Amino acid sequence: MNSLRHADDVLSIVKSNSAAALSPVAASWRRSAVCHKLDPEGEASPQERLSDLELRALEERNDLLVRTARPRIEALHTAVRHAGCCVVLTDPQGIILTRRTAPSDEEHFDRGGLGEGYDWSEAREGTNGIGTCLVEKRPVIIHRNEHFMTRHTGISCIDAPVFGASGELLGALDVSTNRDDQTQDMNKLLGLSVQQVATQIETDIFAEKFSKNRIIVAPGAQGFANNALIAVDEYDIVIGATRAARLLFELGDEPRIEPVTGNDLLSLQRCKSTGLERGEKQAIKRALVRNRGNATEAAKELGIGRATLYRRMNKHGLSRH
């Protein structure tokens, strides 16, 4: 892509008052330019790398994450190495802690700054998989010209955040590739693998921290990557919860959890997932029957919009026909 064309495209979006509200990438571009004062045509030279001493100190501070993630990263790299990909793990600030890549690709990724000790925070490199994932605390895919910096438009970055045993952000797991034929569909397939491995790392960290306690898998935790785990002590008091469990049970982001027993927590969730949902499903079915399957009239009877009714029907597995 023409570098000036990319810079012009980025700056035109940044100046738009509405674009940032319509697209997560546009919102990140705006943060990069307005909050971080970055220029898409900024410095083309590689950024400064941490010294070996600084990197070792950083690895020691993140020992549990690096040690626990290592076998998972090795397995992920084995699966993607023939596709010209590298796998990296960062700390919460976006500093690369460890990287796995094929020997033939090492020099290329080194030149691009995708090596151990380099800073890929959004504040330093603008919109990119690692930095934007850490800011937004969600899986992201930044494909080629979705990057803020022109010099990064040749790569695709697929990322997922990794959370600790107290729900805190530990870092990002990233797969990057510079293949010219990389497509968005290929990115999505890689994204599923990256998210799965990030979830496995979180589960391993949680299991190690609470290895002497009882760990409970929350039943019916749909949509939370199946690692909604809570740990309880000998009195059944909840003493730990994964990020997914904190979202599911609305436990908040603070490391300390308000005193509650595991039984009470699970009982409350069962009430939410059975009593209320069952009642909603029954109300929808009755309205549809009374209106002979006419969704428009059923929605009017329930006092909701037709689009909302269709979403609720899909949620409960009810046919539109």
C-alpha positions as CSV (number, residue, x, y, z in Angstrom):
1,M,0.0,0.0,0.0
2,N,1.2,3.5,-0.8
3,S,2.4,5.0,2.6
4,L,1.0,8.4,2.0
5,R,-2.4,7.0,1.0
6,H,-2.5,5.0,4.3
7,A,-1.5,8.0,6.3
8,D,-4.2,10.1,4.6
9,D,-6.8,7.4,5.2
10,V,-5.9,7.2,8.9
11,L,-5.9,11.0,9.4
12,S,-9.2,11.4,7.6
13,I,-10.8,8.9,10.0
14,V,-9.2,10.5,13.0
15,K,-10.7,13.9,12.0
16,S,-14.2,12.4,11.7
17,N,-16.5,13.0,14.6
18,S,-18.5,9.9,14.0
19,A,-16.1,7.3,12.8
20,A,-14.7,6.4,16.2
21,A,-18.2,5.5,17.4
22,L,-18.8,3.2,14.5
23,S,-15.6,1.1,14.5
24,P,-13.2,-0.2,17.2
25,V,-10.3,0.2,14.8
26,A,-11.3,3.9,14.1
27,A,-11.5,4.4,17.9
28,S,-8.0,3.1,18.3
29,W,-6.7,5.2,15.5
30,R,-8.2,8.2,17.2
31,R,-6.6,7.3,20.6
32,S,-3.2,6.8,18.8
33,A,-3.4,10.3,17.2
34,V,-5.2,12.3,19.8
35,C,-4.2,10.7,23.1
36,H,-0.8,9.4,22.2
37,K,0.2,12.1,19.7
38,L,1.5,9.6,17.2
39,D,2.0,10.2,13.5
40,P,1.1,7.3,11.1
41,E,4.3,8.2,9.1
42,G,6.3,8.2,12.4
43,E,9.9,6.9,12.8
44,A,10.8,4.1,10.5
45,S,13.8,2.9,12.5
46,P,13.4,-0.1,14.9
47,Q,12.5,0.9,18.5
48,E,15.0,0.5,21.3
49,R,15.0,-2.9,22.9
50,L,15.3,-3.6,26.6
51,S,18.8,-4.7,27.7
52,D,19.3,-8.3,28.5
53,L,19.5,-7.4,32.2
54,E,16.2,-5.5,32.1
55,L,14.6,-8.3,30.1
56,R,15.7,-10.9,32.7
57,A,14.3,-8.8,35.5
58,L,11.0,-8.4,33.6
59,E,10.8,-12.2,33.1
60,E,11.4,-12.8,36.8
61,R,8.6,-10.4,37.7
62,N,6.3,-12.3,35.3
63,D,7.7,-15.8,36.1
64,L,4.3,-17.5,36.8
65,L,2.9,-16.2,33.5
66,V,6.0,-17.1,31.4
67,R,6.5,-20.5,33.1
68,T,2.9,-21.6,32.9
69,A,2.4,-20.3,29.3
70,R,5.6,-21.9,27.9
71,P,4.2,-25.4,26.9
72,R,1.0,-23.9,25.6
73,I,3.0,-21.4,23.4
74,E,5.2,-24.2,22.1
75,A,2.1,-26.2,21.1
76,L,0.5,-23.2,19.4
77,H,3.7,-22.4,17.5
78,T,4.0,-26.0,16.3
79,A,0.5,-25.6,14.8
80,V,1.2,-22.3,13.0
81,R,4.9,-22.2,12.3
82,H,4.6,-23.5,8.7
83,A,2.3,-20.5,8.0
84,G,5.1,-18.0,8.5
85,C,3.8,-17.0,11.9
86,C,5.5,-16.1,15.2
87,V,3.9,-16.5,18.6
88,V,4.7,-13.9,21.3
89,L,3.6,-13.3,24.9
90,T,3.7,-9.9,26.5
91,D,3.4,-8.3,29.9
92,P,0.5,-6.0,30.7
93,Q,2.4,-3.0,29.3
94,G,3.0,-4.7,26.0
95,I,6.6,-5.6,26.4
96,I,7.4,-8.9,24.6
97,L,8.5,-11.5,27.2
98,T,9.0,-14.5,24.9
99,R,8.7,-15.3,21.3
100,R,8.6,-18.5,19.2
101,T,9.3,-18.5,15.5
102,A,10.9,-20.6,12.8
103,P,14.7,-20.0,12.6
104,S,14.2,-18.9,8.9
105,D,11.8,-16.1,10.0
106,E,13.8,-14.8,13.0
107,E,15.7,-12.1,11.2
108,H,12.6,-10.8,9.5
109,F,10.6,-10.5,12.8
110,D,13.6,-9.0,14.5
111,R,13.7,-6.2,11.9
112,G,10.1,-5.6,12.5
113,G,10.5,-5.2,16.2
114,L,8.6,-8.4,17.1
115,G,11.3,-9.7,19.4
116,E,11.8,-10.2,23.1
117,G,12.2,-6.9,24.9
118,Y,10.4,-4.7,22.4
119,D,7.5,-2.4,23.4
120,W,4.2,-2.9,21.5
121,S,1.9,-0.8,23.6
122,E,-0.7,1.2,21.8
123,A,1.0,4.4,23.2
124,R,4.3,3.4,21.5
125,E,3.2,1.7,18.3
126,G,-0.4,2.9,17.8
127,T,-3.1,0.6,16.7
128,N,-1.7,-3.0,16.7
129,G,-2.9,-6.4,17.9
130,I,-0.9,-6.4,21.2
131,G,-1.4,-2.9,22.3
132,T,-5.1,-2.6,21.3
133,C,-5.9,-5.9,22.9
134,L,-4.4,-4.8,26.2
135,V,-6.2,-1.4,26.1
136,E,-9.6,-3.0,25.3
137,K,-9.1,-6.2,27.3
138,R,-10.6,-8.3,24.6
139,P,-9.5,-10.5,21.6
140,V,-8.7,-8.4,18.6
141,I,-7.5,-8.9,15.0
142,I,-5.6,-6.1,13.4
143,H,-5.2,-6.9,9.7
144,R,-2.5,-5.2,7.7
145,N,-3.7,-1.6,6.9
146,E,-5.8,-1.6,10.0
147,H,-2.6,-0.8,11.8
148,F,-2.1,2.9,12.7
149,M,1.6,3.0,11.6
150,T,2.3,2.7,7.9
151,R,5.4,0.6,8.7
152,H,3.2,-2.1,10.2
153,T,0.7,-2.5,7.3
154,G,2.5,-5.6,6.0
155,I,1.6,-7.8,9.0
156,S,-1.6,-9.3,10.5
157,C,-1.8,-9.6,14.3
158,I,-4.2,-11.9,16.1
159,D,-4.4,-11.4,19.9
160,A,-6.2,-12.4,23.0
161,P,-5.7,-11.1,26.6
162,V,-4.5,-13.3,29.4
163,F,-6.0,-12.7,32.8
164,G,-4.6,-13.9,36.2
165,A,-6.1,-15.8,39.1
166,S,-7.5,-12.6,40.6
167,G,-9.0,-11.4,37.3
168,E,-6.1,-9.0,36.7
169,L,-4.7,-8.4,33.2
170,L,-1.4,-10.3,32.9
171,G,-0.6,-9.7,29.2
172,A,-1.5,-10.6,25.6
173,L,-1.0,-13.7,23.5
174,D,-0.2,-12.8,19.9
175,V,0.2,-14.6,16.6
176,S,1.6,-12.4,13.9
177,T,2.2,-13.1,10.2
178,N,3.6,-11.1,7.3
179,R,2.2,-13.4,4.5
180,D,0.9,-11.4,1.6
181,D,-1.9,-13.9,1.0
182,Q,-3.2,-13.8,4.6
183,T,-7.0,-13.3,4.6
184,Q,-9.5,-12.1,7.1
185,D,-11.0,-15.6,7.1
186,M,-7.6,-17.1,7.9
187,N,-7.2,-14.5,10.7
188,K,-10.5,-15.6,12.2
189,L,-9.5,-19.3,12.3
190,L,-6.2,-18.3,14.0
191,G,-8.1,-16.1,16.4
192,L,-10.1,-19.1,17.7
193,S,-6.9,-21.0,18.4
194,V,-5.3,-17.9,20.1
195,Q,-8.3,-17.4,22.3
196,Q,-8.4,-21.1,23.2
197,V,-4.8,-21.1,24.2
198,A,-5.1,-17.9,26.2
199,T,-8.0,-19.5,28.1
200,Q,-5.9,-22.6,28.8
201,I,-3.1,-20.5,30.2
202,E,-5.6,-18.7,32.5
203,T,-6.9,-22.1,33.7
204,D,-3.4,-23.4,34.3
205,I,-2.5,-20.3,36.3
206,F,-5.7,-20.5,38.4
207,A,-5.2,-24.2,39.0
208,E,-1.7,-23.6,40.3
209,K,-2.6,-20.7,42.5
210,F,-5.5,-22.6,44.1
211,S,-4.0,-26.1,43.9
212,K,-4.8,-26.7,47.6
213,N,-8.4,-25.5,47.4
214,R,-11.5,-26.9,45.8
215,I,-12.1,-25.5,42.3
216,I,-15.6,-25.4,40.9
217,V,-16.5,-25.1,37.2
218,A,-19.6,-22.9,36.9
219,P,-22.4,-24.8,35.2
220,G,-23.9,-23.4,32.0
221,A,-21.3,-20.7,31.6
222,Q,-22.1,-20.2,27.9
223,G,-20.2,-17.5,26.1
224,F,-17.4,-17.3,28.7
225,A,-14.8,-19.6,27.0
226,N,-15.6,-22.4,29.4
227,N,-13.2,-21.4,32.1
228,A,-15.6,-19.8,34.6
229,L,-13.9,-21.2,37.7
230,I,-14.3,-20.3,41.4
231,A,-12.1,-21.5,44.2
232,V,-13.5,-22.1,47.7
233,D,-11.8,-22.7,51.1
234,E,-12.6,-25.4,53.6
235,Y,-15.7,-23.4,54.8
236,D,-17.0,-23.0,51.2
237,I,-16.2,-19.3,51.1
238,V,-15.2,-18.1,47.6
239,I,-11.6,-17.0,47.7
240,G,-10.9,-16.8,44.0
241,A,-12.5,-16.5,40.6
242,T,-11.3,-16.3,37.0
243,R,-12.1,-13.3,34.8
244,A,-14.9,-15.3,33.1
245,A,-16.4,-16.2,36.5
246,R,-16.2,-12.6,37.7
247,L,-18.2,-11.6,34.6
248,L,-20.7,-14.4,35.0
249,F,-21.4,-13.9,38.7
250,E,-20.9,-10.1,38.6
251,L,-18.2,-10.2,41.2
252,G,-16.4,-7.0,40.0
253,D,-12.8,-6.3,39.1
254,E,-11.3,-5.9,42.6
255,P,-9.0,-8.8,43.6
256,R,-10.8,-9.2,46.9
257,I,-14.2,-10.8,46.6
258,E,-17.0,-9.9,48.9
259,P,-17.7,-12.8,51.3
260,V,-20.0,-15.3,49.8
261,T,-20.3,-19.1,49.8
262,G,-19.8,-21.2,46.7
263,N,-23.2,-22.8,47.3
264,D,-25.0,-19.4,47.5
265,L,-23.2,-18.1,44.4
266,L,-24.1,-21.2,42.3
267,S,-27.7,-21.2,43.7
268,L,-28.2,-17.6,42.7
269,Q,-26.9,-18.3,39.2
270,R,-29.2,-21.3,38.9
271,C,-32.1,-19.1,39.7
272,K,-31.0,-16.6,37.1
273,S,-30.5,-19.2,34.4
274,T,-33.6,-21.3,35.1
275,G,-36.3,-19.4,36.9
276,L,-36.2,-16.1,35.1
277,E,-35.2,-17.5,31.7
278,R,-37.8,-20.2,31.9
279,G,-40.4,-17.5,32.7
280,E,-39.3,-15.4,29.7
281,K,-39.3,-18.4,27.4
282,Q,-42.8,-19.3,28.5
283,A,-44.1,-15.8,28.0
284,I,-42.7,-15.6,24.5
285,K,-44.2,-19.0,23.6
286,R,-47.6,-18.0,24.9
287,A,-47.6,-14.7,23.0
288,L,-46.6,-16.5,19.8
289,V,-49.4,-19.1,20.2
290,R,-52.0,-16.5,21.0
291,N,-51.0,-14.6,17.9
292,R,-50.8,-17.7,15.7
293,G,-47.0,-17.3,15.2
294,N,-47.2,-13.6,14.1
295,A,-44.0,-12.2,15.5
296,T,-45.0,-8.6,15.0
297,E,-48.2,-9.0,17.0
298,A,-46.5,-11.1,19.6
299,A,-43.8,-8.4,20.1
300,K,-46.6,-5.7,20.5
301,E,-48.3,-7.8,23.1
302,L,-45.0,-8.2,25.0
303,G,-44.2,-4.5,24.7
304,I,-40.9,-5.1,22.9
305,G,-39.6,-4.5,19.3
306,R,-39.7,-7.3,16.8
307,A,-35.8,-7.4,16.5
308,T,-35.7,-7.8,20.3
309,L,-38.2,-10.6,20.2
310,Y,-36.1,-12.4,17.5
311,R,-33.0,-12.1,19.7
312,R,-34.9,-13.5,22.7
313,M,-36.3,-16.3,20.5
314,N,-32.8,-17.2,19.3
315,K,-31.5,-17.1,22.9
316,H,-34.2,-19.7,24.0
317,G,-33.9,-21.8,20.8
318,L,-37.4,-20.9,19.6
319,S,-38.1,-21.2,15.9
320,R,-39.3,-18.2,13.9
321,H,-41.6,-20.4,11.9
